[in-house]
Amino acid sequence: MSNEDEDFQDVELPLGDKKFEQMLLVLNHGITKDNASQYNFNGNEMQEVGENVWAVPAYLADGFSLFFLYTQIDTKDWVVAFTEGKMGKEQFELGIPMTTGKGLNVLSEKDMERAQMVTGFVNDISKAGEGEWRMINDPDSDEEPKKD
């Protein structure tokens, strides 16, 4: 009889590692008006920005802004992703979503100390049993995804 835990390897990748960009934090529940405030970050409140899409700033600076993006994806899973933000002609606009790991790596290139703080926040979500890290397929690889 196989132990379910044997089907997956523990994956430990450091912040900044290219393979870390394949890591995605998958939540075990959705985000609603009732629980959104649990994901406020650094004094900023989570806001619903679309159907099943919630955002809160992770990093705001002149020339670069990064937002947590809590959203439901095609598989119906809820994930923690990131997106860059920029000021449009009349309002603030969010860019294309990126995996949790890629967003953290992008932030680490701008401000490593803040990236470590944001990584700690995301890891706390996982440690609290509210989600789990998963490695998604690299489009350039034939390997199967791994789960933490």
Steps between C-alpha positions, in 0.01 A plus 500: 500500500642835394525796733357812333795708622737276303346626176657843545846631576573786734612791289723763654607773264659826608353838418653614172547148359359476145315175589327685787299676229309172452373508860136588559323528834160332468244593765263243647212750498376798306515867590173671591394825663484305827864387500677754276624708794707201619726566200555872552871573473719760665210734582341468155151357464409227253264624228280309260611610152293258293289188523701255714800733491635679808811716525710671765833683457812303587745774397447859392783721376563758232523315173405154631201357683418136572165367622390175658230357277267246660297341224318192383664334200359271228538190719269673753791515747565827680861616480729772626655665197663836439460775245679823428298818520541828319320827471295510181353807334227542760532215747735244645529186283608149593717302259517134401493258795812301582560201725571552868866409450549722197345798677727448799804470272405820316469678834834358619670671203357835615517467880629177657406601854137563403497180290606302808225665705236424235630143469461463877139619476425248223674221691290585807187434291637155419613432858153594628358218286316738269690399189784298359791565270490319167750490219330549167626370169776693331390539136861421397512176700345154470516445879189441707412774753596443863308586814654622826 
